[in-house]
């Protein structure tokens, strides 16, 4: 058993499971801010409070799972990747400390008010709590992306040698904090991560709302939720095109081997085409069954359809070769899902404008299941980023003579960890995470089946729509039944006291 391979698999498994939840909470946070603002703006319309209460319960569940599953990775830095932790400790220490101070305390400090303050604080105070929790989630992602982006494009540091117990090792120490924060890839990657989170949150809301519409349940609530989420998804899909293009240009400039893997470029080419799909053959070093748009890759990267794009025949000696097949397929699947989302959102907006969206059952069923590729797209983006920078865990910088510095993944392992220990922990985490996943699905399904709480008729103002009247009448009827039962019980008690 190879301890390096097992350690990489363990970290990939734990972080991919964890990453099911943070983008979802960030996306739902934006939805909650919108609902809270609409609740403030239209206090006479109780549907926004109903929606905010329901999605807040869903948010709380996912927030809890995100916290629990995120703790494990920090322990892995010390157990499996001690050499890596020594190398990046100064950079990661400052970034993670900033996350704790500026993000986690802010987010968790207002979370109790968000979850339990509905009848305890005013509407404005509750909205402030909602806003702070959402901002805290964004801040948390900022510092995590900064730390990870520094690994991709290091800046603002210098390598210094240290000796401990007779062993000499190098440590990256910060010389310019803001250069480290705003390293060359931070902004592009942060925007891309945020947009991916907004898309996941929007498609998650549309999935549940579409299911309610298909089943004829909570229709007014579902229509409002679906419409708001669709607008967020459409804007995010359009913005993701520009974000992805900007990030690809940056990868081409600073991580050329990763770009070559993303496009399956084994040989340098002038007028390189943009591959739509293909099958990289790493042994033969060629891209098989490729269908491409001629000259498009050169045009997108350099603005010149005849420009040269380097391949592994030039890059492999200095930069190494990442797993090309996995990087290529993950990248193209992510892009394909993004284009699918863009097209489906535009079609849905067209039907919404025509007033026929909610009669298109085939489209509603699509939105029920589209949350699955939304989760997949977020995971595939990270697979592309992390697998594509192999064999480096900290990527070299580009110097005058080629790549300089960097830390290879094979050099980042702990010296004392053994393969059987890592394998045992993989099995243990697999069982625990399987249990957590089943528990998450069961609780989530219970909340969805229960649905939002019914709303009361507003006092004064305009009459609510038919959906509101139906929900309110059901609640009034339920209350009336309870009142009649209480009156009957009281009459029986009085009869007993009076002697029959």
Buried (B, 14 or more C-beta within 10 A) or exposed (E): EEBBEBBBBBBBBBBBBBBBBBBBBBBBBBBBBBBBBBBEEBEEBBBBBBBBBBBBBBBBBBBBBBBEBBEBEEEBBEBBBBBBBBBBBBBBEBBBEBBEEBBBEBBEEBBEBBBEBBEEBEEEEBBBBBBBBBBBBBBBBBBBBBBBBBBBBBBBBEBEEEEEEEEEEBBBEBEEEEBBBBBBBBBBBBBBBBBBBBBBBBBBBBBBBBBBBBEEEBBBBBBBBBBBBBBBBBBBBBBBBEBBEBBBBBBBBBBBBBBBBBBBBBBBBEBBBBBEBBEBBBEEBBBEEBEBEEBBBBBBBBEEBEBBBBBBEBBBEEBBBBBBBBBBBBBBBBBBBBEBBBEBBEBBBEBBEEEEBBEBEEBBEBBBEBBEBBBBBBBBBBBBBBBBBBBBBBBBBBEEEEBEBBBEBEBBBBEEBEBEBBBEBBEEBBEBBEEBBEEBEEBBEEBBEEBBBBBBBBEEEEEBBEBBEBBBEEBEEEEEEEEEEEEEEEEEEEEEEEEE
